Every structure is written in structure tokens, then in C-alpha cells.
């Protein structure tokens, strides 16, 4: 017997970042939108814990206990007095190290799949609690749709959306370390010697999501980590400019990067932006996806 769970990528339509906390984390107001790029996580009974992976950039995925899918299986097994004897296979289509929560998606997928395989029947609250222990983005990978994350981003409020939003994602030639981007954020704040305001979700952005209006969303998106990402990876500015020139309504770095995200008015406009970006020479590859889509789902 095996269980397969499909889990989506995410884009941050707002990422407001507070000052560094004593524990090293930052308070966030993080508005997530799940988009239609998916990993599929399949778990099968095995003699021990084993991970395999296939798909684009699979060679970059760790196949040891540091993988969030492995950590999810171990966390669920420990909580319910089991041994995590499963083969976890990840069919990867979410970009690796791209700021789109691919690793977090795999963690949520493995958690849901193991819960189903082992017949535990954990409540949604219990699963979200384990997700929060695994990482700040993992709870949203379970929930999907659109949500506001506060705290480290793990405390979620589901948001209403009034329609589909069409996106183009440009993959960079190399990755960016999320901890390194946050360190650069702190350094830039120190250099500017400025107060960092408490992170708050934009009322205009929440209204734009609820109305399904891409033009209203375009003027509301923001990412406080973008200056830090551009400082560490200046060539991303060329990709952002190429997408804007191709007709994107707005362009931003997705999360901690280095993937860049471009909002288009409709599916046709998204294809045009994608074609122009692919021909621009400013990125490694381009993907088109719409959202919101559901979170982790058993197939």
C-alpha cells in the first residue's frame, strides 16, 4: 500500500518583516497564496526511513534526515509511538531553493501521507502543530488557498479570494539562503539606523485578494526582504525589469528569493510575459501558474 499527497508552491504577495527578536527570528505579516506548481509525495511501508527524489533540480534535494519530509515522518511517528519505517518518494516540480516553499511543501505532504498510511487520523490542529515545529512555511503548505501568517509566519488566518490570479515565475541561475537573506535584512536595517515598524498586513492587499482584482493586487504587493535579496544577488534586478517591460502588472522577489514573481492580468498575458522572460537571458527557466489552489491533498 502507498499514499500520495499533492502539495502546492506558494508566492508571498506581502512579506512584512519586523525587527530581529531575541530568539533570532523575526515577527512577520506574511500573506501567502498557493499556486499551481506541485510536488507529489508518496509514502510506502519500508524496513526503515528512506528518501528518494526525482524531477527538476532533484540533485539539490537532501536525501537524509535534514529533509523536511523525513523530519515530518519522524515527528509524527514520535508523537504517536511508532517507528518511521517508510520510503518517502518526492516527485518534484516546485523549484528548489527558490523561495516558493518547496521543502516546506514536502514536509507537509509527508506528514499528511504518513498520517493516512498509518491510520492515525490526527486532527487538523495536531497536524498544524507539528507543521509549526518543522518550519515557518510548513503550516501554509498544509492549508493552501490564501492565508495571513503572523508570528514567524506559522500562525495562520485563512483569507477569502474573489478569483484566480495569474503568475509567471522566473527561476534564477543559483539559489539564495533564507538565513543569509534575513541576516542581510538586519545588516541593511543597522546601516540605515532606522526603526523597523511592527509588521502589519495591508488592508488594501487583503481587499484586492477578496475582490479578485489583479490591478488592485498589483499596487498592493510588497516584500520587505526584496532589498536584501537584491543586495546579495544584484542580477535579479534585470529579471524584474525584463518582466515589467514585458507587460507584467507588477514584479517582486518571491519570499527570500531568488525566484522572481510577475502578476499578469489574465492567462494570455501571463503566457506573453513568460515568453519574453524566457527570451530575455536574465533567468534560467520560466513557469506559469495560477492561484489560489488547495493545500496538501491526498490523491
Secondary structure, DSSP 8 states (H G I E B T S, - for coil): -EEEEEEEEEEEEEEEEEEE-TTS-EEEEEEEEEEEEEEEEEEEE-SS-EEEEEETTGGGS--STTSHHHHHHHHHHHHTT----EEEEEEE-S-TTSSS-HHHHHHHHHHHHHHHHTT----HHHHHHHHHHH-TTHHHHHHBSEEEEETTTTEEEE----S-EEEEEEE-SS---HHHHHHHHHHHHHHHT---------HHHHHHHHHT-HHHHHTT-EETTHHHHHHH-TTHHHHHHHHHHTT-SEEEE-TTSS-EEEEESSHHHHHHHHHHHHHHTSSSEEEEEEE--BSSEE-
